[in-house]
Amino acid sequence: MYNVLVLCTGNSSRSIMAEALLNTLGRDRFRAFSAGSQPLGTVNPLAIEQVKTTGYPLEKLRSKSWDEYTNPNAPHMDIVITVCDSAAGEVCPIWPGHPLTTHWGFEDPAAAVGTDDDKRQIFQHVFRQILARVTLLVNLPLHELDPSQIKREIDRIGSIQSDGVL
């Protein structure tokens, strides 16, 4: 079982959607968590709409600080993924166990402007992009790879320009 922490500044949209997708698609091999450096404290309703399509229990969604994962009683993380450029540029805490880290940048759907339908389309687009990358991650034969190979593969996944179609 690989523990994965997905980070974003506000922990209200991208990291939440990634957490739900990784827990749903990788349920036998991955346990995902999400957090933010400056959590908003609420999950974006349009992110909740997207997560609802996965069947993931909505009551598990919560915007929280990355500080929850720095204490000695926190789960040991194997992989930490930043999904927004601001979180990638921040000085992150020292994670116990020195997990592999990577950056998978996605447009911020919460910053979308326009009608509710316009915003919903942006959320759907970003959700599909996250889904494409999470699908690649859960299909990696991690048990056959050494840490440097895993690092190379998770970095490669983050560099793929995807429109949500594999």
Secondary structure, DSSP 8 states (H G I E B T S, - for coil): -EEEEEEESS-SSHHHHHHHHHHHHTTTTEEEEEEESS--SS--HHHHHHHHTTT--GGG----BGGGGTSTTS---SEEEE-SHHHHHS-----TT--EEEE-----GGG--S-HHHHHHHHHHHHHHHHHHHHHHHTS-GGGS-HHHHHHHHHHHHH---SS--
